[in-house]
Amino acid sequence: MTSAVPLLNVYVDWECPNCHLEERTRPLPAGAHRYHFCPKLHGLTAPLVEKGADVKVIAVQRGDYLRKEHQRTGDNGKPYMAVETVYADGRNDVAAFAAAAYVSLSAR
């Protein structure tokens, strides 16, 4: 005789502590994160965190002179080098925005 065993549907609730966007997904692999374009962080790509987590997600402005480099800017026109997730237990995650290479070619 076989008995039916109900399978559990497991979900993870995600939220943005800045713009309060919420999502529900299946569990992600270890170390994986959900991202979104956050209007409260100047339109930068920011991580979603597990709902109820005690964290801050902040945009880190670039602190040096840009000269002719092309760097990601927020909707306020300021260059940002990273989005940092600061956890209450002291650990941090950083999503860095590397400067882009720019090449100019012309035919003569």
ZAZAPA-58890 format. One record per residue: y, x, z of N, C-alpha, C in turn; residue in three letters. Coordinates in nm, 4 decimals, padded with zeros to 6 digits. Each point is the difference from the previous one (the first is absolute). Last residue first. Layout:
{{Y X Z} {Y X Z} {Y X Z} ALA};
...
//
This chain:
{{05.7284 04.0245 -04.1314} {00.1189 00.0468 -00.0729} {-00.0324 00.0240 -00.1439} ARG};
{{-00.1755 -00.3000 00.4685} {-00.0372 00.0689 -00.1243} {00.1267 00.0405 -00.0730} ALA};
{{-00.1229 -00.0862 00.5497} {00.0770 -00.0402 -00.1173} {-00.0467 00.0811 -00.1193} SER};
{{-00.1119 -00.1473 00.5637} {-00.0381 00.0664 -00.1242} {00.0885 -00.0484 -00.1127} LEU};
{{-00.0494 00.0158 00.5769} {00.0815 -00.0466 -00.1119} {-00.0369 00.0797 -00.1236} SER};
{{-00.2170 -00.1422 00.5181} {00.0047 00.0927 -00.1125} {00.0817 -00.0625 -00.1109} VAL};
{{-00.1346 -00.0388 00.5652} {00.0752 -00.0581 -00.1123} {00.0091 00.1049 -00.1087} TYR};
{{-00.2879 -00.1493 00.4947} {00.0405 00.1029 -00.0972} {00.0685 -00.0693 -00.1174} ALA};
{{-00.0101 -00.1930 00.5158} {-00.0615 -00.0055 -00.1323} {00.0516 00.1147 -00.0870} ALA};
{{-00.0766 -00.0547 00.5606} {00.1004 00.0027 -00.1067} {-00.0715 00.0052 -00.1333} ALA};
{{-00.2502 -00.2298 00.4143} {00.0320 00.1318 -00.0554} {00.1074 -00.0126 -00.1071} ALA};
{{-00.1385 -00.2964 00.4376} {00.0394 -00.0192 -00.1394} {00.0430 00.1352 -00.0550} PHE};
{{-00.3432 -00.1675 00.4336} {00.1096 00.0811 -00.0531} {00.0242 -00.0310 -00.1474} ALA};
{{-00.2140 -00.2258 00.4648} {-00.0176 -00.0125 -00.1449} {00.1203 00.0695 -00.0623} ALA};
{{-00.2461 00.0242 00.5140} {00.1147 00.0189 -00.0886} {-00.0443 -00.0182 -00.1443} VAL};
{{-00.1388 -00.1045 00.5632} {-00.0469 00.0100 -00.1379} {00.1236 00.0127 -00.0869} ASP};
{{-00.1154 00.0952 00.5614} {00.0845 -00.0407 -00.1121} {-00.0783 00.0101 -00.1304} ASN};
{{-00.0656 -00.0372 00.5943} {-00.0384 00.0531 -00.1306} {00.0898 -00.0571 -00.1090} ARG};
{{00.0335 -00.1237 00.4750} {00.0522 00.1320 -00.0330} {-00.0414 00.0562 -00.1346} GLY};
{{-00.0749 -00.4486 00.2195} {-00.0787 00.1023 00.0707} {00.0397 00.1426 -00.0383} ASP};
{{00.1960 -00.3941 -00.2027} {00.0398 00.0060 00.1408} {-00.0768 00.1074 00.0764} ALA};
{{00.0993 00.0468 -00.5336} {-00.0827 -00.0817 00.0887} {00.0424 00.0203 00.1445} TYR};
{{00.2314 00.0523 -00.5123} {-00.0025 00.0591 00.1339} {-00.0750 -00.0960 00.0925} VAL};
{{00.0746 00.1178 -00.5537} {-00.0524 -00.1005 00.0918} {-00.0179 00.0676 00.1353} THR};
{{00.3203 00.1074 -00.4641} {-00.0797 00.0457 00.1130} {-00.0420 -00.1182 00.0864} GLU};
{{00.1809 00.1563 -00.5238} {-00.0065 -00.1151 00.0897} {-00.0973 00.0401 00.1094} VAL};
{{00.3217 00.3225 -00.3509} {-00.1255 -00.0483 00.0579} {00.0199 -00.1342 00.0691} ALA};
{{00.3459 00.2458 -00.2447} {-00.1102 00.0929 -00.0200} {-00.1330 -00.0514 00.0543} MET};
{{00.4967 -00.2039 -00.2166} {-00.0938 -00.0049 00.1119} {-00.1177 00.0918 -00.0296} TYR};
{{00.5560 -00.1010 -00.1690} {-00.1333 00.0572 -00.0241} {-00.0858 -00.0029 00.1270} PRO};
{{00.3971 -00.3643 -00.1491} {-00.0224 00.1222 00.0776} {-00.1408 00.0538 -00.0272} LYS};
{{00.1911 -00.4228 -00.1742} {00.0372 00.1195 -00.0741} {-00.0224 00.1314 00.0734} GLY};
{{-00.1141 -00.4732 00.1172} {00.1348 00.0365 00.0416} {00.0469 00.1291 -00.0679} ASN};
{{-00.4408 -00.1868 -00.0479} {00.0930 -00.0901 -00.0664} {00.1449 00.0247 00.0416} ASP};
{{-00.3235 00.4196 00.0272} {-00.0143 -00.1382 00.0422} {00.0998 -00.0868 -00.0739} GLY};
{{-00.2269 00.4665 -00.1908} {00.1116 -00.0539 00.0775} {-00.0310 -00.1443 00.0371} THR};
{{-00.2578 00.4941 -00.1736} {-00.0064 -00.1448 00.0163} {00.1162 -00.0471 00.0867} ARG};
{{00.0586 00.4416 -00.2910} {-00.0685 -00.0414 00.1223} {00.0029 -00.1516 00.0080} GLN};
{{00.1104 00.4523 -00.3334} {-00.0172 -00.1451 -00.0062} {-00.0862 -00.0406 00.1186} HIS};
{{00.3489 00.4449 -00.0821} {-00.1342 -00.0536 00.0201} {00.0016 -00.1522 -00.0098} GLU};
{{00.3724 00.3335 -00.0247} {-00.0415 -00.0757 -00.1187} {-00.1414 -00.0573 00.0132} LYS};
{{00.2738 00.0922 00.4347} {00.0405 00.0697 -00.1220} {-00.0438 -00.0827 -00.1197} ARG};
{{-00.0551 -00.0819 00.5001} {-00.0891 -00.0280 -00.1118} {00.0255 00.0864 -00.1228} LEU};
{{00.0587 00.0869 00.5578} {00.0763 -00.0285 -00.1214} {-00.0947 -00.0166 -00.1184} TYR};
{{-00.1822 -00.1131 00.4998} {00.0643 00.1118 -00.0685} {00.0673 -00.0457 -00.1291} ASP};
{{-00.2612 -00.2816 00.3142} {00.1059 00.0666 00.0747} {00.0695 00.1127 -00.0709} GLY};
{{-00.2628 -00.5037 -00.0993} {-00.0091 00.1421 -00.0332} {00.1205 00.0699 00.0603} ARG};
{{-00.2021 -00.4480 00.2260} {00.0887 00.0478 -00.1055} {-00.0203 00.1480 -00.0245} GLN};
{{-00.3430 -00.3853 00.1891} {00.0580 00.1297 00.0351} {00.0845 00.0479 -00.1176} VAL};
{{-00.1989 -00.4966 00.2137} {00.0293 00.0774 -00.1207} {00.0721 00.1274 00.0427} ALA};
{{-00.3621 -00.3082 00.3040} {00.1382 00.0385 -00.0277} {00.0092 00.0783 -00.1311} ILE};
{{-00.3182 -00.3337 00.3557} {-00.0054 00.0598 -00.1329} {00.1446 00.0279 -00.0402} VAL};
{{-00.2952 -00.0835 00.4865} {00.1267 -00.0091 -00.0724} {-00.0231 00.0656 -00.1352} LYS};
{{-00.3541 -00.2452 00.3942} {00.0462 00.1075 -00.0886} {00.1421 -00.0262 -00.0485} VAL};
{{-00.4371 -00.2198 00.2708} {00.1292 00.0415 00.0560} {00.0502 00.1218 -00.0782} ASP};
{{-00.3386 -00.4243 -00.1608} {00.0078 00.1417 00.0365} {00.1417 00.0326 00.0479} ALA};
{{-00.1541 -00.4322 -00.1803} {00.0014 00.0172 00.1446} {00.0087 00.1448 00.0446} GLY};
{{-00.1923 -00.0907 -00.4802} {00.0825 -00.0957 00.0731} {-00.0138 00.0220 00.1501} LYS};
{{-00.0596 00.4009 -00.3491} {-00.0798 -00.1093 00.0538} {00.0869 -00.0882 00.0882} GLU};
{{00.2564 00.2429 -00.3843} {-00.0786 00.0431 00.1157} {-00.0809 -00.1187 00.0505} VAL};
{{00.2503 00.1870 -00.4896} {-00.0220 -00.1116 00.0910} {-00.0858 00.0540 00.1133} LEU};
{{00.3376 00.3160 -00.3060} {-00.1330 -00.0496 00.0376} {00.0072 -00.1287 00.0806} PRO};
{{00.3557 00.1612 -00.3960} {-00.0262 00.0182 00.1430} {-00.1376 -00.0569 00.0346} ALA};
{{00.3774 00.1400 -00.4205} {-00.1396 -00.0341 00.0230} {-00.0343 00.0338 00.1445} THR};
{{00.5099 -00.1342 -00.1370} {-00.0962 00.1099 -00.0062} {-00.1427 -00.0519 00.0214} LEU};
{{00.4419 -00.2407 00.0154} {-00.0871 -00.0131 -00.1158} {-00.1002 00.1127 -00.0163} GLY};
{{00.3086 -00.0475 00.3795} {00.0715 00.0342 -00.1229} {-00.0885 -00.0023 -00.1236} HIS};
{{-00.1410 -00.1511 00.4374} {00.0049 00.1463 -00.0060} {00.0533 00.0430 -00.1364} LEU};
{{-00.0545 -00.4579 00.0953} {00.0736 00.0457 00.1186} {00.0070 00.1528 00.0084} LYS};
{{-00.2500 -00.2308 -00.3450} {00.1440 -00.0219 -00.0184} {00.0839 00.0474 00.1186} PRO};
{{-00.4895 00.1798 -00.1888} {00.0635 -00.0643 00.1145} {00.1504 -00.0173 -00.0222} CYS};
{{-00.4870 00.0526 -00.2802} {00.1404 00.0363 -00.0156} {00.0779 -00.0772 00.1051} PHE};
{{-00.5197 00.1494 00.0818} {00.0812 -00.1004 -00.0672} {00.1417 00.0555 -00.0178} HIS};
{{-00.5661 00.1354 00.1596} {00.1417 00.0309 -00.0202} {00.0697 -00.1159 -00.0693} TYR};
{{-00.4794 00.1546 00.3086} {00.0625 -00.0960 -00.0915} {00.1483 00.0357 -00.0090} ARG};
{{-00.4261 00.3492 00.1209} {00.1103 -00.0840 00.0481} {00.0435 -00.0968 -00.1087} HIS};
{{-00.4417 00.3640 00.1763} {00.0731 -00.0715 -00.1057} {00.1065 -00.0896 00.0628} ALA};
{{-00.3295 00.2659 00.2510} {00.1134 00.0773 -00.0491} {00.0806 -00.0680 -00.1084} GLY};
{{-00.4918 -00.1685 00.0590} {00.0706 00.0784 00.1022} {00.1108 00.0831 -00.0641} ALA};
{{-00.1325 -00.4460 -00.2588} {-00.0696 00.1227 00.0421} {00.0846 00.0770 00.1012} PRO};
{{00.0780 -00.5226 -00.0054} {00.0176 00.1103 -00.0940} {-00.0814 00.1199 00.0463} LEU};
{{-00.0555 -00.5668 00.0806} {00.0230 00.1335 00.0570} {00.0068 00.1070 -00.1087} PRO};
{{00.1516 -00.4787 -00.1497} {-00.1265 00.0499 00.0534} {00.0284 00.1381 00.0586} ARG};
{{00.4189 -00.3130 -00.0029} {-00.0919 00.0616 -00.0953} {-00.1348 00.0253 00.0670} THR};
{{00.5313 -00.2448 00.0413} {-00.1344 00.0009 00.0582} {-00.0941 00.0531 -00.1073} ARG};
{{00.5734 00.0129 00.1264} {-00.1118 -00.0080 -00.0939} {-00.1298 -00.0026 00.0783} GLU};
{{00.5922 -00.0407 00.0553} {-00.1349 -00.0038 00.0560} {-00.1023 -00.0121 -00.1120} GLU};
{{00.5576 00.1507 00.1210} {-00.0980 -00.0409 -00.0999} {-00.1378 00.0046 00.0646} LEU};
{{00.4412 00.1244 00.2032} {-00.0936 -00.1022 00.0497} {-00.0884 -00.0605 -00.1087} HIS};
{{00.3442 00.3774 00.0182} {00.0310 -00.1222 -00.0768} {-00.0920 -00.1162 00.0340} CYS};
{{-00.0349 00.4127 00.2586} {00.1400 -00.0101 -00.0412} {00.0318 -00.1315 -00.0703} ASN};
{{-00.4420 00.1456 00.1552} {00.0853 -00.0235 00.1161} {00.1480 -00.0133 -00.0358} PRO};
{{-00.4491 -00.1354 -00.2848} {00.1053 00.1005 -00.0031} {00.0902 -00.0270 00.1196} CYS};
{{-00.5502 -00.1161 -00.0634} {00.1385 -00.0458 00.0019} {00.0946 00.1184 -00.0148} GLU};
{{-00.5683 -00.1991 -00.0258} {00.0991 00.1061 -00.0143} {00.1390 -00.0601 00.0077} TRP};
{{-00.5586 -00.1172 00.1245} {00.1352 -00.0521 -00.0206} {00.0982 00.1167 00.0040} ASP};
{{-00.5476 -00.0506 -00.1280} {00.1001 00.0755 00.0750} {00.1356 -00.0599 -00.0332} VAL};
{{-00.5532 -00.1840 -00.0107} {00.1306 00.0194 -00.0615} {00.0880 00.0847 00.0912} TYR};
{{-00.5472 -00.1904 -00.0984} {00.0883 00.0839 00.0798} {00.1289 00.0216 -00.0780} VAL};
{{-00.4384 -00.3582 00.0244} {00.1065 00.0495 -00.0859} {00.0981 00.0757 00.0876} ASN};
{{-00.5456 -00.0986 00.0745} {00.1365 -00.0113 00.0478} {00.0974 00.0540 -00.1048} LEU};
{{-00.5051 -00.2424 -00.0374} {00.0740 00.1240 -00.0175} {00.1441 -00.0222 00.0438} LEU};
{{-00.4808 -00.2549 00.1548} {00.1326 -00.0113 -00.0604} {00.0679 00.1368 -00.0082} PRO};
{{-00.5271 -00.1193 -00.0268} {00.0950 00.0659 00.0898} {00.1380 -00.0109 -00.0642} VAL};
{{-00.5100 -00.2635 -00.0349} {00.1276 00.0349 -00.0627} {00.0923 00.0600 00.1051} ALA};
{{-00.5529 00.0138 -00.0167} {00.1145 -00.0719 00.0578} {00.1279 00.0507 -00.0655} SER};
{{-00.5635 -00.0377 -00.1194} {00.1257 00.0738 -00.0060} {00.1116 -00.0832 00.0612} THR};
{{-00.5694 00.0353 00.0292} {00.1172 -00.0843 00.0000} {00.1244 00.0895 00.0000} MET};
//
